């Protein structure tokens, strides 16, 4: 899952070396939180107009997590 998020985000940003995905330990209910960190100049590219790209990333990750029988949350920091 972490590799999927990294690949998606690196396709969106200019500064590919500053893309970092941090995975938190699963919560009690099994939810795994993924934190996306990018360069400040690329933050707008990852969020998109009115948050559309961020929402699309979350939908894809949630779909892959459901397929794997997991719960996932994506936060863009």
BAFI-3210 file (N, C-alpha, C; in Angstrom, 3 decimals, decimal comma, padded with zeros to 6 digits):
// residues 77
n [1|2|3|4|5|6|7|8|9|10|11|12|13|14|15|16|17|18|19|20|21|22|23|24|25|26|27|28|29|30|31|32|33|34|35|36|37|38|39|40|41|42|43|44|45|46|47|48|49|50|51|52|53|54|55|56|57|58|59|60|61|62|63|64|65|66|67|68|69|70|71|72|73|74|75|76|77]
n.u [000,824|001,924|003,815|002,146|000,888|003,140|003,978|001,784|001,779|004,359|004,059|002,628|004,020|006,702|009,147|010,374|012,044|011,501|009,229|007,510|006,199|004,697|003,941|001,638|001,283|-001,167|-004,457|-006,677|-008,984|-007,966|-007,368|-005,153|-003,015|-001,817|000,611|001,265|003,999|005,182|007,143|006,779|006,094|004,865|002,536|000,020|-000,389|-000,776|-003,044|-004,941|-007,520|-010,059|-009,651|-009,865|-007,970|-006,707|-008,896|-009,383|-007,050|-007,424|-009,727|-008,803|-006,852|-008,438|-010,070|-008,202|-007,382|-009,756|-010,016|-007,898|-008,799|-008,465|-008,398|-007,910|-006,514|-005,769|-003,635|-002,650|000,150]
n.v [-001,191|001,219|001,594|001,944|004,408|006,075|005,892|007,038|009,675|010,594|010,806|013,115|015,325|017,828|017,814|015,013|013,687|014,558|013,295|011,523|008,795|007,959|005,384|004,703|002,804|000,205|001,033|000,260|-000,726|-001,708|000,070|001,589|004,332|006,469|008,843|011,480|013,270|016,068|018,410|021,879|023,483|021,689|020,947|021,954|020,659|018,029|018,184|019,469|021,198|022,318|020,075|017,755|015,945|014,931|013,667|011,711|010,173|009,172|007,621|005,615|004,362|003,502|001,682|-000,274|-001,127|-002,208|-004,346|-005,869|-006,531|-004,712|-001,603|001,734|005,016|008,144|010,833|014,097|015,817]
n.w [000,000|000,799|-001,215|-003,427|-002,816|-002,786|-005,472|-006,834|-005,788|-006,467|-009,188|-009,405|-008,386|-008,617|-007,235|-006,664|-004,896|-002,354|-001,529|000,862|002,597|005,508|007,722|010,201|013,246|013,380|014,522|017,310|016,109|013,782|011,772|009,542|009,302|006,828|006,245|004,131|003,038|001,376|-000,594|000,251|-001,986|-003,670|-002,451|-003,204|-005,629|-004,866|-003,300|-004,956|-006,881|-004,850|-003,312|-004,830|-005,987|-003,712|-002,557|-004,486|-004,270|-001,709|-002,127|-003,889|-002,284|-000,151|-001,503|-002,321|000,191|001,205|-000,537|000,318|002,765|004,828|006,724|005,826|006,149|004,734|005,219|004,442|005,026]
ca.u [000,000|002,830|004,407|001,085|000,739|004,360|003,953|000,758|002,188|005,530|003,574|001,968|004,866|007,936|010,277|010,078|012,906|010,944|008,001|007,702|004,978|004,941|002,860|001,446|000,873|-002,627|-005,240|-007,360|-009,952|-007,245|-007,165|-003,773|-002,966|-000,676|000,865|002,011|004,763|005,794|007,709|005,711|005,682|004,068|001,353|-001,168|-000,544|-001,273|-004,402|-005,773|-008,578|-011,128|-009,324|-010,283|-006,907|-006,560|-010,045|-009,175|-006,012|-008,058|-010,655|-008,007|-006,232|-009,499|-010,496|-007,170|-007,412|-010,929|-009,707|-006,976|-009,437|-007,920|-008,954|-006,810|-006,798|-004,645|-003,550|-001,629|000,750]
ca.v [000,000|002,358|001,746|002,489|005,833|006,745|005,957|008,010|011,027|010,979|011,180|014,420|016,417|018,155|017,421|013,614|013,206|014,962|012,551|010,574|008,211|007,394|004,488|004,567|001,492|000,045|001,367|-000,884|-001,287|-002,211|001,124|002,016|005,704|006,791|010,280|011,886|014,502|016,540|019,748|022,890|023,954|020,647|020,638|022,257|019,637|016,805|018,438|019,740|022,191|021,918|018,791|016,636|014,943|014,283|012,769|010,580|009,332|008,476|006,612|004,500|003,654|002,815|000,541|-001,307|-001,655|-003,080|-005,564|-006,644|-006,794|-003,775|-000,253|002,675|006,442|008,891|012,220|014,853|016,759]
ca.w [000,000|000,874|-002,549|-004,283|-002,506|-003,236|-006,930|-007,236|-005,417|-007,262|-010,515|-009,341|-007,895|-009,324|-006,391|-006,344|-003,818|-001,063|-001,249|001,952|003,131|006,831|008,113|011,647|013,742|013,308|015,706|017,913|015,156|012,623|010,786|009,331|008,814|005,978|006,197|002,940|003,191|000,124|-000,501|000,351|-003,308|-004,321|-001,657|-004,001|-006,663|-004,244|-002,821|-006,117|-006,729|-003,927|-002,708|-005,686|-006,142|-002,402|-002,403|-005,396|-003,662|-000,585|-002,660|-004,419|-001,157|000,583|-002,313|-002,220|001,554|001,294|-001,283|001,152|004,051|005,812|006,753|005,639|006,150|004,172|005,652|003,713|005,971]
c.u [000,869|003,460|003,394|000,946|001,947|004,365|002,954|001,251|003,395|005,143|002,964|002,918|006,086|009,157|010,044|010,899|012,363|009,620|008,308|006,343|005,329|003,708|002,810|001,107|-000,644|-003,303|-005,931|-008,346|-009,297|-006,983|-005,707|-003,799|-001,672|-000,560|001,729|002,681|005,391|006,395|006,572|005,215|004,783|002,775|000,069|-001,430|-001,134|-002,716|-005,350|-006,829|-009,718|-010,911|-009,669|-009,217|-006,695|-007,695|-009,875|-008,113|-006,619|-008,991|-009,891|-007,409|-007,284|-009,979|-009,480|-007,153|-008,604|-010,682|-008,793|-007,568|-008,931|-008,721|-007,784|-007,323|-005,560|-004,730|-002,410|-001,123|001,685]
c.v [001,257|002,646|002,343|003,989|006,607|006,913|006,999|009,429|011,485|011,359|012,568|015,582|016,649|017,638|016,005|013,077|013,558|014,286|011,501|010,098|007,513|006,588|004,402|003,132|001,383|000,397|000,115|-001,546|-001,774|-001,180|001,545|003,414|005,918|008,308|010,575|013,221|014,829|017,916|020,768|023,395|022,956|020,322|020,879|021,226|018,356|016,986|018,678|020,793|021,609|020,514|017,571|015,557|014,203|013,288|011,529|009,625|008,518|007,369|005,389|003,681|002,887|001,585|-000,598|-001,937|-002,596|-004,405|-006,483|-006,967|-005,905|-002,478|000,708|004,110|007,134|010,335|012,888|015,938|017,699]
c.w [000,000|-000,494|-003,525|-004,062|-003,003|-004,750|-007,428|-006,985|-006,229|-008,689|-010,555|-009,079|-008,786|-008,560|-005,854|-005,174|-002,439|-000,752|-000,189|002,443|004,438|007,240|009,629|011,992|013,654|014,631|016,229|016,957|013,868|011,545|010,747|008,731|008,039|005,905|004,978|003,226|001,838|000,370|-000,450|-001,003|-004,029|-003,588|-002,448|-005,083|-006,092|-003,772|-003,988|-005,832|-005,912|-003,365|-003,543|-005,819|-004,828|-002,176|-003,279|-004,846|-002,526|-001,058|-003,162|-003,283|-000,368|-000,180|-002,242|-000,825|001,737|000,599|-000,467|002,522|005,178|005,787|006,666|005,604|005,614|004,665|004,903|004,639|005,260]
res [x|x|x|x|x|x|x|x|x|x|x|x|x|x|x|x|x|x|x|x|x|x|x|x|x|x|x|x|x|x|x|x|x|x|x|x|x|x|x|x|x|x|x|x|x|x|x|x|x|x|x|x|x|x|x|x|x|x|x|x|x|x|x|x|x|x|x|x|x|x|x|x|x|x|x|x|x]
***
